[in-house]
C-alpha cells in the first residue's frame, strides 16, 4: 500500500511516499518499523496508542483504530499536527 510520510518523519524514509504491507493499520505501521527502524515510536506510544500529535487517514477518512482492516489498494496518509504558540 502507498503511505504518505509527513516531513517530520522523512529523515527515516528519505522519501515522501513509501510502500508498506499489512492487513490492519497496526500491521502497516509494524511493516514501516521493519523497513525504517524507530519510525513507529514517533507515531505510537509505549501503551500502543496513537500519539496525540499524529493523525492517520485511510483513503481520506480519519481513523483512530489500529485494528482497522486495510487492503493493498488503500492509501494511508500520516499527518503530524502542528502546535505552538
C-alpha positions as CSV (number, residue, x, y, z in Angstrom):
1,X,0.0,0.0,0.0
2,X,1.1,3.5,-0.6
3,X,1.9,5.6,2.5
4,X,2.4,9.3,2.7
5,X,5.1,10.2,5.2
6,X,5.0,13.6,6.9
7,X,8.0,15.8,6.6
8,X,8.9,15.4,10.3
9,X,9.5,11.6,9.7
10,X,11.2,11.7,6.3
11,X,14.6,11.5,8.0
12,X,13.7,7.8,8.4
13,X,12.4,7.1,4.9
14,X,14.2,9.7,2.8
15,X,11.0,9.8,0.7
16,X,7.6,11.4,0.7
17,X,5.8,8.2,-0.4
18,X,6.7,4.7,0.6
19,X,5.2,1.2,0.2
20,X,4.2,-0.9,3.2
21,X,2.3,-4.1,3.7
22,X,-0.2,-5.2,6.4
23,X,-3.8,-6.3,6.8
24,X,-4.5,-3.7,9.5
25,X,-3.3,-0.2,10.3
26,X,-1.2,-1.6,13.1
27,X,0.3,-4.2,10.7
28,X,1.2,-1.5,8.2
29,X,2.9,0.6,11.0
30,X,4.8,-2.6,12.0
31,X,6.0,-3.0,8.5
32,X,7.1,0.6,8.4
33,X,9.1,-0.1,11.6
34,X,10.7,-3.2,10.0
35,X,11.7,-1.1,7.0
36,X,12.6,2.1,8.9
37,X,13.6,1.2,12.5
38,X,12.5,3.8,15.0
39,X,9.7,5.4,13.0
40,X,6.8,3.6,14.8
41,X,7.7,5.0,18.2
42,X,7.3,8.5,16.8
43,X,3.7,7.7,15.9
44,X,2.6,5.1,18.6
45,X,3.4,5.4,22.3
46,X,4.5,2.8,24.9
47,X,0.9,1.9,25.7
48,X,0.3,1.1,22.0
49,X,-1.8,4.2,21.5
50,X,-1.6,6.8,18.7
51,X,0.3,9.8,19.8
52,X,-1.8,12.9,20.2
53,X,0.0,14.9,17.5
54,X,-0.4,12.2,14.8
55,X,-3.3,11.6,12.6
56,X,-4.0,8.7,10.2
57,X,-6.2,8.9,7.1
58,X,-7.1,5.9,5.1
59,X,-8.5,6.8,1.7
60,X,-9.1,10.3,3.0
61,X,-11.1,9.2,6.1
62,X,-9.6,9.8,9.6
63,X,-9.1,6.7,11.8
64,X,-8.1,6.1,15.4
65,X,-8.3,2.3,15.2
66,X,-5.0,0.3,14.9
67,X,-7.1,-2.8,14.2
68,X,-8.8,-1.2,11.1
69,X,-8.7,-3.7,8.3
70,X,-6.8,-2.5,5.2
71,X,-6.5,-3.6,1.6
72,X,-3.4,-3.4,-0.6
73,X,-5.1,-0.9,-2.8
74,X,-5.8,1.5,0.1
75,X,-3.8,4.7,0.6
76,X,-2.6,5.7,4.1
77,X,-1.7,9.4,4.8
78,X,0.2,10.0,8.1
79,X,-0.1,13.6,9.2
80,X,1.6,15.3,12.1
81,X,-0.4,18.1,13.8
82,X,1.3,21.4,14.3
83,X,1.3,23.1,17.6
84,X,3.0,26.1,19.2
85,X,2.2,29.5,20.4
